[in-house]
Amino acid sequence: MTTNPRPQQPAVTAATAQRLQDAMTRLRARLRAESGQHATGLTLTQIAVMGRIVREGPITAARLASQEHVSAQAIAQSLAVLKDAGLVQSEPDPQDGRKKLMSADPSAAELLEGLLAGRASFLTRAINQVVAPDDQHEVVKAVELLEQLADVDLGGGGI
């Protein structure tokens, strides 16, 4: 009895990797538009910083910069915009008065919840329209693979 070996799957090429990057960029832009993010006047970075403060605050600016993988200057700029909008405030750190702790206003949590709900609503409708019910398990597998790609450590630290 002969068994048919599995056909060799082609290796992922640079062109495929570029297609994935392009698709993710287009999807992120679509999610921003569908969620109403443009109407907030906030950038993606500012919303990410606000989200981290909502989830983890009170938190120092230095910790925010480390967690968001940006410079202290970039965090300071984002925090200034968020403070001016009344979405976050700072208070002295009771452990170390030289430091400031950033905390979110309740309106920041409401704004974030609305943006995330808008994104999830769009994606749910899009998946249901584009992906056949029998194939929707493939979306779950794709999410798992994307999460693995996001978490991989190739040891090089950059491009």
C-alpha positions in Angstrom: 0.0 0.0 0.0 1.4 3.3 -1.0 0.6 6.5 0.9 0.6 9.8 -0.8 2.9 12.2 0.9 1.5 15.5 1.7 2.3 18.1 -1.0 5.0 20.5 0.1 3.5 23.8 1.1 5.3 26.9 -0.4 7.3 28.9 2.1 6.1 32.3 3.0 7.7 34.8 0.7 8.6 38.4 1.2 5.7 39.3 -1.1 3.3 37.4 1.1 4.7 39.1 4.2 4.2 42.5 2.5 0.6 41.5 1.6 -0.1 40.7 5.2 1.4 44.0 6.3 -0.7 45.9 3.7 -3.8 44.1 4.8 -3.2 44.9 8.5 -2.6 48.5 7.7 -5.8 48.8 5.7 -7.8 47.0 8.3 -6.4 49.2 11.1 -7.4 52.3 9.1 -10.8 50.9 8.5 -11.3 50.1 12.2 -10.3 53.7 13.1 -12.9 55.0 10.7 -15.6 52.6 11.7 -15.1 53.1 15.4 -15.4 56.9 15.2 -11.8 57.5 16.3 -11.3 60.3 13.7 -14.1 62.3 15.4 -12.2 62.2 18.7 -9.3 64.2 17.3 -6.9 61.7 19.1 -4.2 59.8 17.4 -3.8 56.0 17.6 -0.9 56.5 20.1 -2.9 58.9 22.3 -5.7 56.3 22.4 -3.3 53.5 23.2 -1.8 55.6 26.1 -5.3 56.5 27.4 -6.3 52.8 27.2 -3.3 51.7 29.2 -4.0 54.4 31.8 -7.6 53.2 32.0 -6.6 49.6 32.4 -3.5 50.0 34.6 -3.6 53.4 36.2 -2.6 55.1 38.3 0.7 54.7 36.5 3.9 56.8 36.0 4.8 58.3 32.6 8.1 56.4 32.7 6.2 53.1 33.0 3.8 54.2 30.2 6.8 54.9 27.9 8.3 51.5 28.7 5.1 49.6 28.1 4.2 51.5 24.9 7.8 51.2 23.6 8.1 54.9 23.0 10.3 57.7 24.3 9.6 59.7 27.4 9.1 62.7 25.1 6.5 60.9 23.0 4.6 60.0 26.2 4.8 63.5 27.5 3.3 64.8 24.3 0.4 62.3 24.4 -0.2 63.0 28.0 -0.4 66.8 27.4 -3.1 66.3 24.8 -5.0 63.8 27.0 -4.8 66.2 30.0 -6.0 69.2 27.9 -8.9 67.1 26.8 -9.8 66.3 30.4 -9.3 62.6 29.9 -6.4 62.0 32.3 -5.0 63.8 35.3 -1.8 63.6 37.3 -1.2 63.5 41.0 1.9 63.1 43.1 3.0 59.6 43.8 2.4 59.0 47.5 5.5 56.7 47.5 7.8 59.2 45.8 6.6 62.8 45.6 9.0 63.6 42.8 7.0 61.3 40.5 3.5 61.9 39.1 0.9 59.2 38.7 -1.5 59.4 35.8 -5.1 58.3 36.2 -8.0 58.3 33.9 -11.1 60.4 34.1 -14.3 58.3 33.9 -15.0 59.9 30.5 -11.8 58.3 29.2 -13.1 54.8 30.1 -16.4 55.6 28.4 -14.7 56.9 25.3 -12.4 53.9 25.1 -15.4 51.5 25.6 -17.2 53.2 22.7 -14.3 53.0 20.4 -13.6 49.3 21.2 -17.3 48.5 20.8 -17.4 50.2 17.4 -14.4 48.3 16.2 -15.8 45.0 17.5 -19.2 45.6 15.9 -17.6 46.4 12.5 -15.4 43.3 12.6 -18.2 41.0 13.7 -20.5 42.2 10.9 -17.6 42.0 8.3 -16.6 38.5 9.4 -20.3 37.4 9.2 -20.7 38.9 5.8 -17.4 37.7 4.2 -16.6 34.4 5.9 -19.0 31.5 5.5 -20.3 30.0 8.8 -18.5 26.7 8.1 -15.2 28.6 7.6 -15.4 30.9 10.7 -13.2 28.5 12.7 -10.5 29.6 10.3 -10.8 33.2 11.7 -10.1 31.8 15.2 -7.0 30.0 13.9 -5.9 33.2 12.0 -6.2 35.2 15.3 -4.1 32.7 17.1 -1.4 32.9 14.5 -1.4 36.7 14.5 -1.1 36.7 18.3 1.9 34.4 18.0 3.4 36.6 15.4 2.9 39.6 17.6 4.6 37.9 20.6 7.5 36.3 18.7 11.0 37.2 19.9 13.5 36.8 17.0 16.3 38.2 19.1 17.3 40.9 16.7 15.4 43.7 18.2 14.5 45.5 15.0 14.8 45.7 11.3 
